[in-house]
Amino acid sequence: MKTSSIPAGTVHSKVPSDLADMLLRYSDSMKAWNDITPLARNEWICWVENAKLIDTRKRRIKRTHEELAEGLRRPCCWPGCLHREKNGK
């Protein structure tokens, strides 16, 4: 599966390459990723991209794998994507 074929979010229409690499590496996370809504994927992408430090970004990608594998559909303790408009796009 190519990175470009990984479904993305609504506002964040591309999956960052480091997040895509993780999804391609772990089939359980990829399965969960494909099962969540575009709005939920948007939240994960925004959460990862919102990290200011590279170490924080790496931790968030690791947590994305762990939390998707546990069945969580959105990032824990994340207020939500600041880039979304009120109509959900």
Residue pairs with C-beta under 8 A, 6 or more apart in sequence:
1 24
1 30
3 15
3 17
3 20
3 21
3 24
6 15
6 20
6 23
6 24
6 30
6 33
7 15
7 33
7 34
7 38
7 41
8 14
8 15
8 38
8 41
8 42
8 45
9 38
9 39
9 41
9 42
9 43
9 44
9 45
9 46
9 81
10 38
10 39
10 42
10 84
10 88
10 89
11 42
11 46
11 81
11 83
11 84
11 89
12 41
12 42
12 45
12 46
12 49
12 81
12 83
15 23
15 41
15 45
16 45
16 48
16 49
18 48
18 57
18 58
18 61
19 44
19 45
19 48
19 61
19 64
22 29
22 61
22 62
22 64
22 65
23 29
23 30
23 33
24 30
26 65
26 69
28 68
28 69
29 64
29 65
29 68
29 69
32 68
32 69
32 71
32 73
33 41
33 44
33 68
36 68
36 73
36 74
37 73
39 84
39 88
40 73
40 74
42 81
42 84
43 74
43 75
43 78
43 80
43 81
44 64
44 68
44 74
44 75
46 80
46 81
46 82
46 83
47 60
47 64
47 75
47 78
48 57
48 60
48 61
48 64
49 57
51 57
51 59
51 60
60 75
63 75
64 75
67 75
67 76
